[in-house]
C-alpha cells in the first residue's frame, strides 16, 4: 500500500488495518482513561456518505478495530432523519463502533450561542441513535478551536490538547495524509504510549 497515494480505497485501508493490528496497538474510545500501553484512537468525520462509513465500519470489525464515527446533523449532503441513514447509524453501533457529533459551527451566525446550538444538534443525534453521545468533532475547525481546552455543550471535543497535542496526530483528509502516515508514526514511536 502506498499510504501517500491519493487513491484511498478499501483494499489500501485493509492493508493499513492489518499493519495496525501487527503493531499491537489497542483501539480505544475517546472516553477511555489512558494509563499506558500502545493506544490508538481512530475517528472518521463523515462529511458526505453514511453508506461509505458503514463499509469502513464493517472492514474495521473484521480486524477487531473500533472507531468513532462523527456525523453531521446540519448538512446539505445527507439526511440523518432518513430511514436508510438511521439504519446505517444503528448498524455501525451494532458492529461495536461509537457515534459522535460532527459539528459545523460555521452554519450559525456570530451572535448565536454555539454551546446551545451544539446541544440541540446533540439532542437530535441522540434521538436518532437512542444513545448518549459523549464526544464532538468540529467540522473544518478554525485555528482558535485547535488545542482549545474548553468543552463544548459540556462535552469533550477531538481538538482538545489531550487528543490533539498530547498525542501523535495524523489525518487522511481529502485523500492525502497530512502530517505523517500512520505507518511512519508507528515505526518512529515504538515506545510511545499514545497514538491517534
Beta strands, then each sheet from edge to edge (+ up, - down):
strand 1: 26-28
strand 2: 39-41
strand 3: 43-46
strand 4: 68-71
strand 5: 98-103
strand 6: 135-138
strand 7: 156-157
strand 8: 194-195
sheet 1: 1+ 2+ 8+
sheet 2: 3+ 4+ 5+ 6+ 7+
end
